[in-house]
Every structure is written in C-alpha cells, then in structure tokens.
C-alpha cells in the first residue's frame, strides 16, 4: 500500500463520514494519526484541515472543546 498524504487521509475520512449525523474532529484526528503517526502537521493544523474538508463536503462537525494536543 502506498503512503497517502495527510490531505488525502483527511479527505478520505471526511467522505467516509458523509452519512453520519456528524463528524467528531477529535475522533477524526485519532483515526488519521493511527494511519499516519508521523507528525507532518500539528493537531491544530490537522483539525483545521478536517474542518475545511467537512465544510467543503457538507458534513456536520462536532468540534473539539479544548485546543490542546491530543495524546494517543
């Protein structure tokens, strides 16, 4: 399997959640970090990418309440 960019992982995750009631940014970050643990971007940057993709695809978002880094 070829390595996928963080952007591709974000897009794939958001699209996979289209039919769900909402997308949790916290769970999205955890899922994406599981697939790509190398820190290309910070959790904050990743959260922004997820929010942008969700808005672009019309997916409802449940935002993180605390902006601290997520420890897995």
N, C-alpha and C positions, 0 to 999 in steps of 0.2 A: 504494500500500500504506500502510495507516495505521500510525502508530508504535505499537509494543507496549511495555507496561511491562516493567521488569526482571523482575518477578514472573511475568508471562505468558511471557517468554522462558525463564526458569528452568523453569517447568512444562513448556513445550513440549519443551525439551531433555531433561529427565529422562524424560518419557514416550517420547521417541524412542529412548531407550537401554534400555527395559524388557527387550528380548530379548537384550541384550549380556551378556557374562559379568560385567562390572562397569562402573561409571561412574567416569571419572577426573575429579576436581574440577579439576585443572589444565587438562585439555582442555575441560571444560565452561566454565570461566572464559574461556579463549581464544576459544571459539566465540561465547559471549554477548557478549564485548567486540567481536568482529568485527561483530556485528549492531547493537550499541548501544554505540559507543565513548565516548559522553558519560558521565563518572563520576558517575552518580546515587548509587552506593554504592561503598564501598571493596571491594577484592578479598576482604578478610576477611569483610565482610558478605555479599558475593556467595557466597563459599564456604559460609557458614552457611545461606543460602537454598537452595543446591543440596543440601546435606546434609539439611536438613529435608524438602525435596520428595522426595528419594530415599527417605528413611525412610518417609514417608507413602505412597509408591507401591511400596514393597517392592523397590527397586532397590539392588543391592550397590554399595558405594562404595570407590574407591581414593583415599585421602586424600593431600593434599599433605604432603610430609615437612617442608618449610620454609614458615613462615608469612609470608615476605617477599612484597611486592607482585610481581606477575607483569609483566614488561616485554615488551611485544609489539613 
